[in-house]
């Protein structure tokens, strides 16, 4: 049994839980190495404290699960079969008790929780969410190697985008080129919908790219990431096209200094909320506090947003091997916005930035 499964098994024994049912895509991948998008179908893993685990997956995906290294039982099913009947027969055949069942309360649907409850009428449901978050929080050497490669590809995506900026080009023109060049490098999936915004649209932190053309004096903001071997990257860079005014320069330099303030305290033992406060205090003193509406960042790994939450009220302490983003921003309506984002890993010495595309103010 791999170490990740063993750590979950140890927790089940410690908490005297009969079994865990894990079916969120990221958690299934973390425990098994099998990465698949099941859509409406069920792919899940039953983990027991005193027996080998079992996977549930469609017949179509069974060969991929085995190829990914799953060496235990698989309950496979066709689209015409009721997989809950197959699960019930399997669990009863193995005499698995279900008085206490750990489930992902943030991910399991009502119908699936109800189906489990129909198998074990008086079961007590316990959340496995916090345990899975803690297991995934600290990345091992193999995960870090993949995350570094994913960050390099994100750097490349920004490089492609910046090189493509020209008068008359639209946001979607440049976005399409970025994703095309990344696909040529073997990237099948982006971490999230790629964002290329220009002009006043950059003042929307979650803006939607369209056919807006790039004009002289515009901020151009890139926010993108790739999925590589099941792990995500996430980078944001903002540049200016041809010329810059004093307010734009002030906004950019404030954001860059705010990010540096946060990065300067990124080390083992730092309170996570203080990372947010360092940037927020700097931006507020510069007079732009009301224009920084989001937290400083988020955890990064199999999911593009995972633990830890890098918000100012998080009292947890940074640990070696934690990976997260640091991404302050200022967004002024009718003027534009700047965000600078990097992927960070905490090391014994402090931190390492996985994304390395230049951050100095760039006028294209």
Secondary structure as UniProt FT lines:
FT   HELIX           3..15
FT   STRAND          19..22
FT   HELIX           25..32
FT   TURN            39..40
FT   STRAND          44..48
FT   STRAND          54..58
FT   HELIX           59..67
FT   TURN            68..69
FT   STRAND          73..77
FT   TURN            79..80
FT   HELIX           83..93
FT   TURN            94..95
FT   STRAND          100..103
FT   TURN            105..107
FT   HELIX           110..119
FT   TURN            121..122
FT   STRAND          124..127
FT   HELIX           129..137
FT   HELIX           141..163
FT   TURN            167..168
FT   HELIX           171..184
FT   TURN            185..186
FT   STRAND          189..190
FT   STRAND          195..198
FT   HELIX           199..203
FT   TURN            205..206
FT   TURN            216..217
FT   STRAND          219..224
FT   STRAND          226..228
FT   TURN            229..230
FT   STRAND          231..232
FT   STRAND          235..240
FT   HELIX           246..263
FT   TURN            264..265
FT   TURN            268..269
FT   HELIX           272..285
FT   TURN            286..287
FT   HELIX           289..291
FT   STRAND          297..299
FT   STRAND          306..310
FT   TURN            312..313
FT   TURN            320..321
FT   STRAND          322..326
FT   STRAND          329..332
FT   TURN            333..335
FT   STRAND          336..339
FT   STRAND          341..346
FT   STRAND          351..353
//
